[in-house]
């Protein structure tokens, strides 16, 4: 059975077992905890406070400055660092448990950030110090207390302060905006530190990461060598995986040019070096959950325990390799460079150029490159400084998650859970925020990505339809894959044939973005995107039951079996209303436009009728309640008594989540900004909204990075009371974007009012 067939079979089993297995989660009655724990049980928890990147090289940073993924050449692929947290696989996600340290944590810092359980502790890349008492401490072990901040607060440079009894460490990390190199500047304040070590379990890889469970393949990694002339360690995976080519040269003094001559086809190359040549090195075998020959060199992370690296210069296989530098009170600064390239010469040259420029020049250049983007972010002048800071960072994080070449924007660069794909559902809200923030050119490029990868085939086979007892052959024409890599190839949610809300929201996005296109360019915009609009609107139509005024059962928001909830109905109404309005002006076939309008009218009438029944709202899907208020054009005016029932429910949810009456929250930013729009002119709701924005900006974000996970949980911390802990895919860019929208809506709600399509009539 092929890997693809196996994934489909496992996915189908999961879908079929879901209804039964969910009954077995009695210990987790709260839907939020169930969703979070299920996600992290199946795929592992994220050990990150943020990601850093330039739209090509993207890295994950733990609370203690460790690297937990290293992705290149796009934010989608490939991850070249072996690091994994404990995961149980997709089937076990239906029997969820907490995969992070809590009361059992060996330190308060681990408890505060919920360090995930690690199957093989010590994987990843990190620095450490060797003390006079012969103790070795890696940054990230339980002895360190952490804090962090961007310097400047709007910039790309993250500085982490690590503290313990014998030492104070400050490490500043950033990815160069133009070159694919990570810079890490360590300053060590300690009277007892003698050595600084840095190691990494880099395993260059050339396949897309698996969504299910964790990626820990033996196919990653190939060879690691120390280059003596440059003092650089080179990890690589050539396109032609032939070890006999290099085997006869391992005793020689290797150079990048010699390696490229052996492997002229190129491949994936990761280079690790200091600002200056190291005082020691070790290329070792990674034995963490891996077997290696008895005579294989010791892993650098183990070898460093004796205070001196042994100097092994090569290893064929998965590697744990590192460098050493002697430090003192007078010589206490170490700069670590890590680069990625398609050849040995390219990867090494990046470090050589960085060395020649010097760390201060590199930092100045990185900040200068970031400043125009930070200055451009449109923010409400009346917002508090903290609200402005959090809102700005939420927009700037999109630059880290955006592929420079294709214009795609991923949901999160996280490795566990694997969210590093573009979901059109998320993308439509990214585009709304980017338009409001002043980056309409990015929205145009994003929509062009969707235009190029809209599905055109008329027939396909979708095994997941069986969960709804529907025919397995369907027409994908006009839809999109549920999620896509930055090159447009389908992600691991491919098993879901279509998602009706995603197709519909992109129709809304196309209509909405036209307002931000310069007048002189609108005709060209309409002509370019008319086919995309027409195909998508026609694709949605078969899933509308006009007689019932509702959608037919179909996939909504990454779930199965097919359902027909307010979530799907409201998004389809938004999409078809937008298509009818745009199509009439853009030159679409009038007969088609009339069909779209008629379906939208029927849907609106059906929604208005059904929301009279509380069960429709109780079973409304993830976002049915709020999307019925925005962007769906259900109500002529929010003063409509029918809207009041939804508003009251939404207000109650916002009050409970921001007031810590529930274990935590998800999608709070979206609820806040939509509640604000729906209650203009109703002062009785404004204290609820203002307080929720205050909590969202001041209490919820990851301390020091202002990032969010998909889920926020309130935890008890000794001496601090209830504090927010970010969970599930950090940084989650959509959650951040909706936090920006919440701040915008609080102070400038008028900017949203023309983003709702006309009520269909």
C-alpha positions in Angstrom: 0.0 0.0 0.0 1.4 3.4 -1.0 1.8 6.2 1.6 -0.9 8.1 -0.2 -3.3 5.2 0.0 -2.5 4.6 3.6 -3.2 8.3 4.5 -6.6 8.1 2.7 -7.5 4.9 4.5 -6.5 6.3 7.9 -8.4 9.4 7.2 -11.5 7.5 6.3 -11.3 5.4 9.4 -11.0 8.6 11.5 -14.0 10.1 9.8 -16.1 6.9 10.3 -15.1 6.5 13.9 -15.6 10.1 14.8 -19.2 10.0 15.7 -18.7 7.0 18.0 -15.4 8.1 19.5 -16.5 11.6 20.5 -18.9 9.9 22.9 -15.9 8.7 24.8 -14.5 12.1 25.8 -16.7 12.5 28.9 -13.8 14.0 30.8 -13.7 16.9 28.4 -17.2 18.3 28.2 -16.1 21.8 27.2 -16.0 22.0 23.3 -13.0 24.3 23.4 -10.8 22.0 25.5 -12.0 19.0 23.5 -11.0 20.7 20.2 -7.6 21.8 21.5 -6.7 18.6 23.2 -7.9 16.5 20.3 -5.7 18.5 17.9 -2.6 18.3 20.0 -3.2 14.7 20.9 -3.4 13.8 17.2 -0.6 15.9 15.9 1.5 17.2 18.9 1.6 20.6 20.6 3.6 23.6 19.4 6.6 24.6 21.4 6.8 28.2 20.1 6.3 31.8 21.1 6.6 33.0 17.5 8.0 32.4 14.1 10.6 34.4 12.2 11.0 34.5 8.5 11.4 36.4 5.2 8.8 34.6 3.1 11.3 31.9 2.2 13.3 30.9 5.2 10.9 30.4 8.2 12.0 29.3 11.7 10.1 28.6 15.0 11.4 29.9 18.3 10.6 28.3 21.6 10.1 30.4 24.8 13.8 29.6 25.6 15.2 30.5 22.2 15.4 27.0 20.8 14.7 26.3 17.2 11.8 23.9 16.7 11.4 24.1 12.9 13.5 25.4 10.1 11.5 25.6 6.9 12.9 26.5 3.4 12.5 27.5 0.6 8.9 28.5 1.3 6.8 28.8 4.5 5.1 25.6 3.4 8.1 23.3 2.9 10.5 21.8 3.6 11.2 21.4 7.3 14.9 20.6 7.7 15.1 20.2 11.5 14.3 17.1 13.3 12.2 18.1 16.3 9.0 16.6 17.5 6.6 16.7 20.5 4.6 13.6 21.6 1.7 12.9 19.3 -0.7 9.9 19.3 -1.9 10.0 15.7 -5.3 11.0 14.2 -7.4 8.1 15.5 -6.3 8.7 19.1 -7.3 12.3 18.8 -10.8 11.2 19.6 -9.6 10.2 23.0 -7.9 13.5 23.8 -5.5 14.3 26.6 -3.4 17.3 27.5 0.0 16.9 25.8 1.7 19.7 27.7 3.3 20.1 31.1 1.0 21.5 33.7 1.1 20.8 37.5 3.7 18.1 36.7 6.1 20.7 35.2 9.6 20.7 36.7 9.7 24.5 36.7 7.3 27.3 36.7 8.5 28.5 33.3 7.7 25.2 31.7 4.3 25.3 33.4 3.6 28.9 32.4 4.2 28.2 28.7 2.9 24.6 28.7 6.1 23.1 27.3 5.0 20.1 25.2 6.0 16.6 26.1 8.8 15.5 23.9 9.2 12.0 22.8 13.0 12.4 22.4 14.2 15.3 24.5 17.1 17.2 23.1 16.0 17.4 19.4 16.0 20.7 17.7 18.8 23.4 17.7 19.9 25.3 20.7 22.8 26.9 22.6 24.1 26.1 26.0 26.9 26.9 28.5 29.5 24.8 30.3 30.2 26.0 33.8 33.3 25.8 36.0 31.6 23.2 38.2 31.5 21.0 35.0 27.8 21.3 34.6 26.3 21.7 31.1 23.1 23.6 30.7 21.2 23.8 27.4 18.9 26.7 26.9 15.5 25.3 27.3 16.1 23.0 30.2 14.0 23.5 33.3 16.6 25.6 35.1 16.0 28.7 32.9 13.4 31.4 33.4 12.6 33.3 30.2 11.3 36.7 29.0 11.4 38.3 25.6 10.6 41.3 23.5 11.1 42.6 20.0 13.7 45.3 19.6 12.4 47.7 18.5 8.8 46.6 19.4 7.7 46.8 15.7 10.8 45.1 14.3 11.9 41.6 13.2 14.5 41.1 15.9 13.3 38.9 18.8 15.5 39.1 22.0 15.0 36.5 24.7 16.4 37.0 28.2 17.3 33.7 30.0 18.1 33.7 33.7 19.4 31.2 36.2 21.5 31.4 39.3 24.9 31.4 37.6 24.2 33.2 34.4 22.1 35.7 32.5 21.8 35.2 28.7 20.5 37.5 26.1 19.9 36.1 22.6 18.6 38.2 19.7 17.4 36.3 16.7 16.2 37.3 13.3 16.0 36.2 9.7 17.6 38.4 7.1 14.9 39.9 4.9 16.9 39.5 1.7 19.2 36.5 2.4 18.1 33.1 3.6 20.1 33.2 6.8 19.1 33.1 10.5 21.2 35.3 12.8 21.5 34.5 16.5 23.5 36.8 18.7 24.2 35.4 22.2 25.6 37.5 25.1 26.6 35.6 28.1 26.8 37.4 31.5 28.3 34.8 33.9 31.4 34.6 36.1 31.4 30.8 35.8 30.7 30.1 32.2 33.7 28.6 30.4 32.3 27.3 27.1 29.4 28.0 24.7 28.1 25.2 22.6 25.6 25.2 19.8 24.2 22.1 18.2 21.4 21.1 15.8 19.7 17.9 14.7 19.2 19.2 11.2 17.9 16.6 8.8 17.4 18.2 5.3 14.3 16.9 3.7 12.6 17.2 0.3 9.0 16.1 1.0 5.9 17.9 2.2 5.3 17.3 5.9 2.6 14.9 6.9 -0.4 16.4 8.7 -1.3 13.3 10.6 0.8 12.6 13.6 4.4 13.9 13.5 7.0 13.9 10.9 9.9 11.7 12.0 11.0 9.9 8.8 14.2 8.1 8.3 14.3 9.5 4.8 15.3 12.9 6.0 19.0 13.7 6.4 21.8 12.2 4.3 25.3 13.4 5.3 26.9 16.0 7.5 30.5 17.3 7.2 32.7 19.8 8.8 34.4 22.2 6.4 37.7 23.1 8.0 38.6 26.1 5.8 35.4 28.0 6.8 34.8 26.3 10.2 31.2 25.5 9.0 29.1 22.4 9.5 27.2 21.4 6.4 24.1 19.2 6.6 22.7 18.1 3.2 20.4 15.9 1.3 21.3 15.8 -2.4 18.7 15.1 -5.1 20.7 12.0 -6.1 20.9 10.2 -2.8 24.1 8.2 -3.7 26.4 7.9 -0.7 29.1 6.1 -2.7 29.9 9.4 -4.4 31.1 10.9 -1.1 32.2 7.8 0.8 35.7 7.7 -0.8 36.3 11.4 0.0 35.4 11.6 3.7 39.0 11.4 4.8 39.9 14.5 2.7 39.6 18.2 3.5 36.2 18.9 2.0 35.1 22.2 0.5 31.7 23.4 -0.8 33.0 23.2 -4.3 34.1 19.6 -3.9 30.7 18.6 -2.5 28.9 20.3 -5.4 31.1 18.5 -7.8 30.1 15.2 -6.3 26.4 16.2 -6.3 26.0 18.6 -9.3 22.2 18.1 -9.2 22.0 20.1 -6.0 19.5 19.5 -3.2 18.8 20.8 0.3 21.8 22.2 2.2 21.9 23.7 5.7 25.0 25.4 6.9 25.9 26.2 10.6 28.7 28.5 11.6 29.9 31.1 14.1 30.9 34.7 13.3 34.5 33.4 13.6 36.0 30.0 13.4 35.0 27.8 16.3 37.2 26.5 19.0 35.9 23.0 18.5 33.4 20.9 16.5 31.7 17.6 16.5 29.8 15.9 13.7 27.9 13.1 15.4 25.2 10.5 15.0 21.7 11.3 16.2 20.8 8.4 18.4 17.6 10.0 19.9 15.1 7.4 18.8 17.5 6.3 16.1 20.0 3.4 15.7 23.5 4.1 14.7 26.6 1.9 14.4 28.5 1.4 17.6 31.5 3.1 16.2 29.6 6.1 14.9 30.8 9.5 16.4 29.1 10.7 19.6 26.3 13.2 19.2 27.4 16.8 19.8 24.7 17.3 22.4 26.2 14.4 24.4 29.8 15.0 23.6 29.6 18.5 25.0 28.9 17.1 28.5 32.7 16.6 29.0 33.3 20.3 28.2 35.1 19.7 25.0 34.0 18.5 21.5 35.9 15.6 20.1 36.4 16.8 16.5 34.7 14.2 14.4 34.4 15.7 10.9 31.7 13.6 9.1 28.8 11.2 9.5 26.5 9.6 6.9 23.0 9.5 8.2 20.9 11.6 10.6 23.1 13.9 12.5 23.5 15.7 15.9 26.3 18.1 15.2 27.6 21.3 16.8 30.3 23.9 17.5 32.2 25.2 20.5 33.6 28.5 21.6 35.5 29.5 24.8 33.9 32.4 26.6 34.9 34.6 29.5 33.7 37.8 31.2 35.7 39.8 28.6 34.8 37.6 25.6 31.2 36.8 26.2 29.5 37.2 22.8 28.9 34.5 20.2 27.1 34.9 16.9 25.6 31.8 15.3 24.5 31.8 11.6 22.3 29.1 10.0 21.6 29.3 6.3 19.9 27.3 3.6 20.6 26.9 0.0 20.2 24.6 -3.1 23.9 23.8 -3.2 26.8 23.6 -0.7 28.4 26.7 -2.2 25.2 28.7 -2.0 24.5 27.8 1.7 28.1 28.5 2.8 28.4 31.7 0.8 25.4 33.1 2.8 27.4 32.7 6.0 30.5 34.0 4.5 28.7 37.2 3.4 27.1 37.5 6.8 30.5 37.3 8.5 31.9 39.9 6.2 29.1 42.4 7.0 29.2 41.8 10.8 26.3 41.3 13.2 25.6 45.0 13.9 25.3 45.8 10.2 23.1 42.8 9.6 20.8 43.9 12.5 20.6 47.4 11.2 19.8 46.2 7.7 17.0 43.9 9.0 15.4 46.6 11.0 15.6 49.1 8.2 13.9 46.5 5.8 11.1 46.0 8.3 10.5 49.7 9.1 8.5 50.7 6.0 6.1 47.8 6.5 5.6 48.6 10.2 5.1 52.3 9.5 2.6 51.5 6.8 0.2 49.5 9.0 -3.0 51.6 9.4 -4.0 51.8 13.1 -6.6 53.7 15.0 -5.0 56.7 16.6 -7.3 56.5 19.6 -6.3 52.9 20.3 -4.1 52.4 23.4 -0.3 51.8 22.8 -0.7 48.1 23.7 -3.7 47.7 21.4 -1.7 49.3 18.6 1.3 47.1 19.2 -0.7 43.9 19.2 -2.7 44.9 16.2 0.5 45.9 14.3 2.3 42.6 15.1 -0.7 40.6 13.9 -0.4 42.2 10.4 3.4 42.0 10.3 3.2 38.3 11.1 1.6 37.8 7.7 4.8 38.9 6.1 6.5 36.0 7.8 3.8 33.6 6.7 3.6 34.9 3.1 5.4 33.2 0.3 7.3 35.9 -1.6 7.0 34.1 -4.9 3.4 32.8 -5.1 1.6 35.3 -2.8 0.1 32.5 -0.7 -0.3 33.0 3.0 -0.2 30.0 5.3 -2.3 29.5 8.4 0.7 29.1 10.6 4.3 27.9 10.1 3.9 25.5 13.0 5.2 21.9 12.5 2.8 20.4 15.1 0.0 20.7 14.4 0.9 21.0 10.7 -0.9 24.2 9.6 1.7 25.5 7.1 -0.8 25.6 4.2 -3.0 28.3 2.7 -6.7 27.8 3.7 -9.0 30.0 1.5 -11.3 30.4 4.5 -8.5 32.0 6.5 -7.3 33.8 3.4 -10.4 35.8 2.9 -10.1 37.3 6.4 -6.3 37.9 5.9 -7.3 39.9 2.8 -9.9 41.9 4.6 -7.4 42.8 7.3 -4.6 43.6 4.7 -6.9 45.9 2.7 -7.9 47.8 5.9 -4.3 47.9 7.0 -3.1 49.4 3.7 -1.6 46.4 1.9 -4.0 46.0 -1.0 -1.2 45.0 -3.3 -0.7 41.9 -1.1 -4.4 41.1 -1.4 -4.3 41.3 -5.2 -1.3 38.9 -5.3 -3.1 36.6 -2.9 -6.2 36.5 -5.0 -4.1 35.8 -8.1 -2.7 32.8 -6.2 -6.3 31.5 -5.8 -7.1 32.4 -9.4 -4.2 30.3 -10.7 -5.0 27.3 -8.6 -8.8 27.2 -8.8 -9.8 23.7 -9.8 -10.9 23.2 -13.4 -11.4 19.5 -13.7 -15.0 18.4 -14.2 -14.9 15.1 -12.3 -13.0 13.6 -9.4 -13.2 10.8 -6.9 -13.7 11.7 -3.2 -13.7 8.8 -0.8 -14.9 11.1 2.1 -18.3 11.4 0.5 -19.0 7.9 1.8 -19.4 9.4 5.3 -22.5 11.2 4.1 -23.7 8.2 2.0 -23.2 10.3 -1.1 -21.8 9.4 -4.6 -18.1 9.2 -4.5 -17.7 11.0 -7.8 -18.2 14.7 -7.8 -17.4 17.9 -9.8 -14.6 20.0 -8.2 -14.8 22.6 -11.0 -14.7 26.1 -9.6 -13.7 25.0 -6.1 -10.3 24.9 -4.4 -8.5 22.2 -2.4 -9.4 22.5 1.2 -5.8 23.7 1.9 -2.9 24.2 -0.4 0.9 24.4 -0.2 2.4 27.7 -1.4 2.9 26.1 -4.8 -0.8 25.3 -5.1 -0.5 21.6 -4.6 -3.1 20.1 -2.3 -2.3 19.8 1.4 -3.1 16.9 3.7 -6.7 17.9 4.0 -7.1 16.7 0.4 -9.4 13.9 1.6 -12.1 16.5 2.0 -13.2 17.1 -1.7 -14.5 20.6 -1.3 -15.4 23.0 1.5 -18.4 25.1 0.7 -17.6 27.9 3.0 -14.1 28.4 1.4 -15.5 28.7 -2.1 -18.2 31.1 -1.0 -15.8 33.3 1.1 -13.5 33.7 -1.9 -16.5 35.0 -3.9 -17.0 37.6 -1.1 -13.3 38.3 -1.1 -13.3 39.0 -4.9 -16.3 41.3 -4.6 -15.0 43.1 -1.5 -11.4 43.7 -2.7 -12.6 45.5 -5.8 -13.3 48.5 -3.6 -9.6 48.8 -2.8 -8.4 48.5 -6.4 -7.5 51.9 -7.9 -10.3 53.2 -10.2 -8.0 53.2 -13.2 -7.3 49.5 -12.6 -10.8 48.2 -11.9 -11.7 47.2 -15.4 -8.6 45.1 -15.7 -9.3 43.6 -12.3 -12.9 42.7 -13.3 -11.7 41.1 -16.6 -9.0 39.1 -14.9 -11.2 37.7 -12.2 -14.5 37.2 -14.0 -13.8 33.6 -14.8 -12.8 32.8 -11.3 -16.0 34.5 -10.0 -18.2 32.7 -12.5 -16.7 29.2 -11.9 -16.9 29.6 -8.1 -20.5 30.8 -8.1 -21.6 28.1 -10.5 -19.7 25.5 -8.3 -21.7 26.6 -5.2 -25.1 26.4 -6.9 -25.6 22.6 -6.8 -25.4 22.7 -3.0 -28.2 25.2 -2.6 -31.7 23.8 -2.0 -33.9 26.8 -3.1 -37.1 25.1 -2.0 -35.9 24.7 1.5 -34.0 27.9 1.6 -30.9 26.1 2.9 -27.7 24.3 1.8 -27.5 20.7 1.0 -25.2 18.5 3.1 -21.6 19.2 2.1 -18.3 19.6 3.8 -17.9 22.7 6.0 -14.8 23.9 7.9 -12.5 20.8 7.9 -15.2 18.4 9.1 -17.0 15.3 8.1 -19.5 13.8 7.6 -21.2 16.4 5.2 -23.4 18.8 7.1 -25.8 21.7 6.4 -25.5 24.2 9.2 -25.8 28.0 9.6 -22.0 28.1 9.1 -22.4 26.9 5.5 -25.6 28.7 4.7 -24.4 32.1 5.9 -21.1 31.8 4.0 -22.9 30.7 0.8 -25.3 33.6 1.1 -22.4 36.0 1.4 -20.7 34.4 -1.6 -23.7 34.3 -4.0 -24.9 37.8 -3.0 -21.4 39.1 -3.8 -21.3 37.2 -7.1 -24.6 38.5 -8.2 -23.7 42.1 -7.5 -20.2 41.8 -9.1 -21.3 39.6 -12.0 -23.9 42.1 -13.1 -21.3 44.8 -13.3 -18.4 42.7 -14.6 -20.1 41.3 -17.6 -21.2 37.9 -16.5 -23.9 36.0 -18.3 -27.2 37.7 -17.2 -28.9 34.3 -16.9 -26.2 33.0 -14.6 -26.4 36.2 -12.5 -30.1 35.8 -12.2 -29.6 32.2 -11.0 -27.1 33.3 -8.3 -29.4 36.0 -7.2 -32.4 33.7 -7.0 -30.5 31.2 -4.9 -29.3 34.0 -2.6 -32.8 35.3 -2.1 -34.0 31.8 -1.2 -31.1 31.3 1.2 -31.7 34.6 2.9 -35.4 33.8 3.4 -34.5 30.4 4.7 -32.0 31.7 7.2 -34.4 34.3 8.5 -37.0 31.6 9.0 -34.7 29.1 10.6 -33.0 31.4 13.1 -36.4 31.8 14.8 -35.7 28.2 16.1 -33.0 28.2 18.8 -31.8 24.8 17.6 -30.5 26.4 14.4 -28.3 28.6 16.5 -27.4 25.8 18.8 -26.2 23.7 15.9 -24.8 26.6 13.9 -21.3 25.2 13.2 -18.1 26.9 14.2 -18.9 30.4 12.9 -22.6 30.3 11.8 -23.7 32.7 14.5 -21.2 35.5 13.7 -21.2 35.0 9.9 -24.9 35.5 9.8 -24.2 39.0 11.1 -21.1 39.6 9.0 -20.4 39.2 6.1 -23.7 37.6 5.1 -26.3 40.2 4.1 -29.2 38.7 6.1 -30.5 41.8 7.7 -31.5 45.1 6.1 -30.5 46.7 9.4 -29.1 45.3 12.6 -32.1 46.9 14.3 -34.1 44.1 12.9 -35.6 42.2 16.0 -34.5 39.0 14.3 -30.8 40.1 14.6 -31.2 40.8 18.3 -31.3 37.1 19.2 -28.0 36.6 17.5 -26.5 39.7 19.1 -27.5 38.7 22.6 -26.0 35.3 22.1 -22.8 36.7 20.7 -22.5 39.2 23.5 -23.0 36.5 26.1 -20.2 34.5 24.5 -17.8 37.5 24.4 -18.6 38.3 28.0 -18.0 34.8 29.2 -14.8 34.2 27.3 -13.1 37.6 28.0 -14.3 37.4 31.6 -12.6 34.1 32.2 -15.9 32.4 32.9 -14.9 29.6 30.5 -11.8 27.5 30.4 -10.6 29.6 27.5 -11.6 30.8 24.1 -11.1 30.4 20.3 -12.2 33.0 17.6 -12.7 35.7 20.2 -11.3 38.4 18.0 -13.8 37.5 15.3 -16.7 37.5 17.7 -15.6 40.9 19.1 -15.3 42.7 15.8 -18.6 41.3 14.5 -20.4 42.2 17.7 -19.1 45.7 17.4 -20.4 46.1 13.9 -23.8 44.6 14.8 -24.3 47.0 17.8 -23.4 50.4 16.4 -25.6 52.9 18.1 -26.3 50.6 21.0 -24.2 51.9 23.9 -25.3 49.2 26.3 -23.0 46.8 24.4 -19.9 49.0 24.2 -18.5 48.2 27.7 -18.6 44.5 26.9 -16.7 45.1 23.6 -14.2 47.6 25.1 -13.4 45.2 27.9 -13.0 42.3 25.6 -10.6 44.2 23.4 -8.6 45.2 26.5 -8.3 41.5 27.5 -7.5 40.4 24.0 -4.6 42.9 23.8 -3.3 43.1 27.3 -3.8 39.6 28.7 -4.3 37.0 26.0 -1.2 37.3 23.7 2.0 35.4 24.1 4.1 37.5 26.5 6.8 39.4 24.6 5.7 38.4 21.1 2.0 39.4 20.9 1.3 36.1 19.0 -1.7 33.9 19.4 -2.4 30.2 19.1 -5.7 29.0 17.6 -6.9 28.4 21.2 -6.3 30.4 24.4 -6.7 28.6 27.7 -6.8 30.2 31.1 -4.5 28.5 33.5 -3.7 29.0 37.2 -0.2 30.2 38.0 1.1 30.5 41.6 1.1 34.1 42.7 -0.4 35.3 39.4 -3.9 33.9 39.3 -5.5 33.0 36.0 -3.2 33.8 33.0 -3.6 33.1 29.3 -1.7 30.2 27.7 -1.6 29.9 23.9 -2.3 26.5 22.4 -2.6 24.8 19.1 -0.4 26.1 16.2 1.6 29.1 17.4 1.7 31.6 15.9 -1.8 31.2 14.4 -2.0 34.0 11.9 -5.8 34.0 11.5 -6.3 34.5 15.2 -3.9 37.4 15.1 -5.6 38.9 12.1 -9.0 38.9 13.8 -7.4 40.6 16.8 -6.3 43.4 14.5 -9.9 43.5 13.2 -11.3 43.7 16.7 -9.1 46.8 17.5 -10.0 48.3 14.1 -13.7 47.7 14.7 -13.7 49.1 18.2 -12.4 52.5 17.1 -13.2 52.7 13.3 -16.3 50.5 12.7 -17.3 52.6 9.7 -14.4 51.0 7.7 -16.3 47.7 7.7 -19.8 48.9 6.7 -19.2 48.6 2.9 -17.7 45.2 3.2 -21.1 43.5 3.4 -22.7 42.6 0.0 -26.0 44.1 -0.9 -29.1 42.3 0.4 -30.3 40.1 -2.5 -33.7 41.0 -3.9 
